[in-house]
């Protein structure tokens, strides 16, 4: 190899490439924010070709959104603290950590862009709810097996409400751990503690 020549990059493939790209997205957002992030800069930082990004994501908005979903799903599954309240608090805290990091500002920008396109907004909403619902379903199934709640208390609407409340607060202000405690203690635990059709606070 001639002196001064750059060493050839080892070409990543499959999950190794995806992991490198997601890491590059986070680094770019931390350094430049969503406004300064480009597909070209992400590709360069990840040691990938720009074409490899566009084969998987049509835009930087899709790439940011996908990075967020992978961050949430790569945290070793739903938490298991031994209690419903503990599991709910840990799950929502993970969401807060995600939203208050560099990815949070980017997601806010992505959501703002999507509001002008009903189709895109619907896709983002359905994907986000789907991921949150799967994690919640694991948490409440474990609570049912421990005898903490009745299986009749589980509905899709009840699985969605905690993450939906956090997202609503995130869109209009900063979210904190105190929001987590309020949502868990005043909404989710009472709601999941009562079978459908029964009052959340029995008299």
ZILINWO-V203804 format. One record per helix or strand. SS is the DSSP state (H for helix, E for strand). FROM is the first residue (numbers start at 1). TO is the last residue. If there is no record, write none. Layout:
SS,FROM,TO  SS,FROM,TO
This chain:
H,14,36  H,39,46  H,50,54  H,60,73  H,84,100  H,102,114  H,118,145  H,151,153  H,156,172  H,177,192
